[in-house]
Amino acid sequence: MSTQREIQVWEAQYDAQELISNGWNFQIAKSVANAAGDTTYNVVWQSKAIAPNTYISWQTVYALNFTANVPAAGVTVTVTGDWQACAIGQSYDLDENGFWQTSTSSGDPNFMNVGKVNYEYPDTDGIHIVVGVKNSNGSFDIIFIDETALPPGSTAKYQPQEKVKLWYQAGIQTSTIISSETTNNDEIDFSKPAPETNQFYYSATFIYNTGTWVISPYSPASTLYAPPTRKLTSVASNYNRLWPSVYKILYGIPIEGAKTVTASLHLKKLLEIKYKDVSVTVINEINWKVIIGGVKHARPYSVDAVGANADNTKADISASLTLELAEGYLPPKETWNIGDGSEF
């Protein structure tokens, strides 16, 4: 049975502006293992223009195709044959005319199998197998090309991996041989559900100033997209004493038992999408203490880089709690008040 996977790539305004100014676009690749068990990313699966939110989802449905040659880096892979849907454990042959047919060989039960290549493409050392993943149009997107030529009489097997690689690079690169990765890349493993949520979902954002990715199994609260853009003024140097910033959450309905642990940990993870050095401490069943050390997405030398805007931070905490309430981490009809936490 195929299970849908989804990744949400989001960028705050500052990071998006910097990425766009460099002429970069979002790139994602999927890995495939060969018969030797070597896992490879060698084709850009999808390439997207930068936007506040980009959603990419897929079903674990794969297919085989072939091409006559391996293009150079940055050049588009063009398939020569027809797509043949192939589940793990199935086996297909290429007949003398280059058409797929069910193989008489059983194949490896853990791989997509090419039982036998009977097709000879003119003026080549052999054909190159291409693996694709099913898209929303019912066709298949190229995710891998076997760089080893398969002459007539050859067999092969491939195992799509539920791992994806993310990076930024100039240009729209869909279906091209991976040439370079302008920014640092990161991987997400979708082979199993996220242990925190039991869902095949992750959110990811790139922090331009540090060149790193922040990956979370949780959806970011809407206010976490809001960028810090205010310029540093001559009086802002006094704001450096405001980090870390301490807040108190007073709940209207007591939170007890195991829910206290799961809800506080979940709140911490939500806030860590935007903020650094976050701690959430349960004082008692109606009082929590939240400490925030700073803004990850702060523009260099801005007020946000050295001090807290209490109204904005309270709004972020409240938005995260609203998300927790909707997802069942808090008691139904829970209410809260967020205030200064220096009394703790």
C-alpha positions in Angstrom: 0.0 0.0 0.0 1.3 3.5 -0.9 1.4 6.1 1.8 1.7 9.8 1.0 4.7 11.7 2.2 4.7 15.5 2.5 7.3 18.2 3.1 6.5 21.9 3.7 9.4 24.2 2.8 8.8 27.7 4.3 11.0 30.8 4.4 10.8 33.9 6.4 10.8 37.2 4.4 14.4 38.0 5.2 15.8 34.6 4.2 13.6 34.6 1.1 14.8 38.0 0.0 18.5 36.9 0.4 17.9 33.7 -1.5 16.1 35.4 -4.3 18.8 38.1 -4.6 21.3 35.4 -5.2 19.2 34.0 -8.0 18.7 30.7 -6.2 15.8 28.2 -6.4 14.7 25.4 -4.1 15.9 21.9 -5.3 15.0 18.5 -4.0 16.3 15.0 -5.0 15.3 11.4 -4.1 17.7 8.6 -3.6 17.8 5.2 -5.2 19.9 2.2 -4.2 21.5 -0.1 -6.8 22.2 -3.8 -6.7 25.3 -3.3 -4.5 23.3 -1.3 -2.0 25.0 2.0 -2.9 22.5 4.9 -2.4 22.8 7.7 -5.0 21.2 11.1 -5.5 22.0 12.0 -9.1 18.9 13.7 -10.6 17.1 16.8 -9.4 13.6 15.5 -8.8 11.8 18.9 -8.5 13.0 22.5 -8.7 10.8 25.4 -7.4 10.9 29.2 -7.3 11.3 30.5 -3.7 8.0 31.2 -2.0 6.8 31.6 1.6 5.4 28.1 1.5 6.2 25.2 -0.9 4.4 21.9 -0.4 5.8 18.7 -2.0 4.1 15.4 -1.6 4.3 12.0 -3.2 3.0 8.4 -3.1 5.5 5.6 -2.9 4.7 4.4 -6.5 7.6 4.0 -8.8 8.3 3.0 -12.4 11.1 2.0 -14.8 12.1 3.6 -18.1 15.4 3.9 -20.0 17.5 6.3 -22.1 20.3 6.0 -24.6 22.9 8.0 -22.7 23.8 9.9 -19.6 23.8 13.7 -20.1 26.3 16.0 -18.6 25.8 17.7 -15.3 23.1 20.3 -15.5 21.5 18.8 -18.6 18.0 17.3 -18.7 17.5 13.6 -18.7 15.3 12.5 -21.6 13.7 9.1 -21.5 13.5 7.0 -24.7 11.0 4.3 -23.7 7.6 4.1 -22.0 7.1 4.2 -18.2 6.4 0.8 -16.7 5.0 1.0 -13.2 6.9 -1.5 -11.1 6.3 -2.4 -7.4 9.0 -3.7 -5.2 9.5 -7.4 -6.0 8.2 -7.2 -9.5 10.3 -7.9 -12.5 10.1 -6.7 -16.2 12.1 -7.4 -19.3 12.9 -5.1 -22.2 12.0 -6.9 -25.5 13.9 -6.6 -28.8 11.9 -3.5 -29.7 12.4 -1.6 -26.5 9.0 -2.4 -24.9 8.4 -3.7 -21.4 6.9 -7.1 -20.7 6.5 -9.1 -17.6 9.6 -11.1 -16.9 9.8 -14.8 -16.6 12.4 -14.4 -13.8 11.2 -13.8 -10.3 13.7 -11.2 -9.3 14.7 -9.9 -5.9 11.7 -9.4 -3.6 13.2 -6.2 -2.1 14.0 -4.4 -5.4 12.4 -3.3 -8.7 13.9 -5.7 -11.1 15.0 -5.6 -14.7 14.9 -9.3 -15.5 16.7 -9.1 -18.8 17.6 -6.5 -21.4 16.9 -7.8 -24.9 17.0 -4.4 -26.5 20.0 -3.0 -28.4 20.0 0.7 -28.9 22.1 1.7 -32.0 25.6 3.1 -31.5 25.7 2.8 -27.8 27.3 0.5 -25.2 23.8 -0.2 -23.8 20.8 1.5 -22.4 20.6 3.3 -19.1 17.7 2.5 -16.7 15.8 5.5 -15.3 13.6 5.3 -12.2 10.6 7.6 -11.7 8.1 8.4 -8.9 4.4 8.9 -9.7 3.3 12.6 -9.8 -0.1 14.2 -9.4 -0.8 13.9 -13.2 -0.6 10.2 -13.1 2.7 10.1 -15.0 6.2 9.8 -13.5 9.0 12.3 -12.5 12.6 11.2 -13.1 14.5 10.7 -9.8 17.5 8.5 -10.9 19.5 7.4 -13.8 21.8 4.4 -13.8 25.1 5.6 -15.1 26.2 2.0 -16.0 25.2 1.0 -19.5 23.3 -2.3 -19.8 23.9 -4.2 -23.1 21.7 -7.0 -24.3 21.6 -9.9 -21.8 22.0 -7.6 -18.8 20.0 -7.7 -15.6 19.6 -5.0 -12.9 17.7 -4.1 -9.8 16.9 -0.8 -8.0 15.5 0.1 -4.7 13.9 3.6 -4.3 14.8 5.1 -0.9 12.4 7.3 1.0 15.1 9.9 1.7 15.2 13.3 0.2 17.9 15.9 -0.1 17.2 19.7 0.0 19.4 22.6 -1.1 19.3 25.9 -3.0 20.9 26.5 -6.4 20.5 28.8 -9.4 18.0 28.0 -12.1 15.1 25.6 -12.5 16.8 22.2 -12.6 14.0 19.7 -12.7 15.0 16.3 -14.3 18.6 17.5 -14.7 21.8 15.7 -13.6 22.8 17.3 -10.3 25.6 19.7 -11.0 26.3 21.6 -7.8 24.8 22.6 -4.5 25.2 26.3 -3.9 24.0 26.1 -0.3 24.5 23.4 2.3 22.2 20.5 1.8 20.3 18.4 4.3 18.4 15.1 4.3 15.0 14.0 5.6 14.3 10.3 6.1 10.7 9.5 5.2 11.2 5.7 5.4 9.3 5.8 8.8 6.8 8.2 10.3 8.3 11.0 12.4 8.5 9.4 15.9 7.1 12.6 17.5 3.9 12.7 15.5 3.6 9.3 13.8 3.1 11.2 10.5 5.0 11.2 7.2 5.3 15.0 7.4 8.2 17.4 8.0 8.6 21.2 7.7 11.9 22.7 6.7 13.4 26.2 6.4 16.8 27.5 5.5 18.5 30.1 7.7 20.5 32.3 5.3 22.8 33.9 7.9 24.1 30.5 9.3 23.7 28.5 6.1 21.8 25.8 7.9 18.5 24.0 7.6 16.0 23.7 10.4 13.9 20.6 10.0 10.9 19.8 12.3 8.2 17.2 12.4 5.7 20.0 13.3 3.9 22.6 11.2 5.1 26.1 12.0 2.6 28.4 13.6 1.6 31.1 11.1 3.2 34.0 13.0 6.6 32.2 12.8 6.7 33.3 9.2 6.8 37.0 10.2 10.3 38.4 9.5 12.3 40.7 11.8 13.1 43.7 9.5 13.5 46.7 11.7 16.8 48.5 11.5 19.1 49.0 14.5 18.9 52.5 15.9 21.3 54.4 18.3 19.1 53.5 21.3 18.9 49.8 20.4 22.1 48.9 22.2 20.1 49.0 25.4 18.0 46.2 24.2 20.7 43.5 24.5 19.7 43.0 28.1 16.3 41.8 26.9 17.7 38.5 25.7 16.9 36.1 27.1 13.3 37.0 27.5 11.1 35.3 30.1 7.3 34.8 30.0 4.7 33.3 32.2 1.7 31.3 30.8 -1.3 31.2 33.1 -3.9 28.6 32.0 -7.6 28.7 32.7 -7.9 24.9 32.8 -5.4 22.9 34.8 -3.1 20.6 32.7 -2.3 17.4 34.5 -0.5 14.1 34.1 1.3 13.0 30.9 -0.4 15.8 28.9 1.8 18.3 30.8 4.9 16.6 29.5 3.8 16.2 25.9 2.3 19.7 25.6 5.3 21.4 27.1 7.8 19.5 24.8 5.6 20.2 21.8 5.4 24.0 22.6 9.2 24.0 22.9 9.7 22.4 19.5 7.2 24.8 17.8 9.0 27.8 19.2 12.4 26.4 18.2 11.4 26.8 14.6 11.9 30.5 14.9 13.7 31.0 18.2 16.9 29.7 19.8 17.8 28.7 23.3 14.1 27.9 24.2 13.1 26.3 27.4 9.6 25.5 28.7 9.3 24.8 32.4 6.1 23.5 34.1 5.8 25.3 37.4 2.5 23.7 38.4 -0.7 22.6 36.7 -1.7 26.1 35.6 1.6 28.0 35.4 4.4 27.5 32.8 7.7 29.5 32.4 9.0 30.1 28.9 12.5 31.4 28.3 13.5 32.5 24.8 17.2 33.2 24.0 16.8 35.0 20.7 15.5 35.1 17.1 17.1 32.7 14.6 16.0 34.7 11.6 17.1 38.1 13.0 18.6 40.5 10.4 22.2 41.3 11.4 22.4 44.4 13.6 18.7 44.7 13.9 16.8 45.3 17.1 15.6 41.7 16.9 19.2 40.5 16.9 19.8 42.0 20.3 16.5 42.4 22.0 13.0 41.1 22.3 9.8 42.7 21.1 7.5 41.4 23.8 4.3 41.8 21.8 5.6 39.8 18.9 7.0 37.1 21.1 3.8 36.8 23.0 1.9 36.5 19.8 4.2 33.7 18.6 3.7 31.8 21.9 -0.1 32.3 21.7 -0.1 31.1 18.1 1.8 28.0 19.0 -0.6 27.3 21.9 -3.5 27.7 19.5 -1.9 25.1 17.2 -1.4 22.8 20.2 -5.1 23.2 21.2 -6.2 22.3 17.6 -4.0 19.3 17.6 -5.2 18.0 21.0 -2.1 18.7 23.1 -4.1 20.9 25.4 -7.5 20.3 27.2 -10.5 21.2 25.1 -11.6 24.8 25.5 -8.3 25.7 27.2 -7.6 29.4 27.7 -4.4 31.2 28.6 -2.8 34.5 29.5 0.8 35.3 28.6 2.7 37.8 30.8 6.0 38.7 32.2 7.8 35.7 33.8 10.5 37.5 35.7 8.7 36.7 39.0 9.7 33.0 38.6 
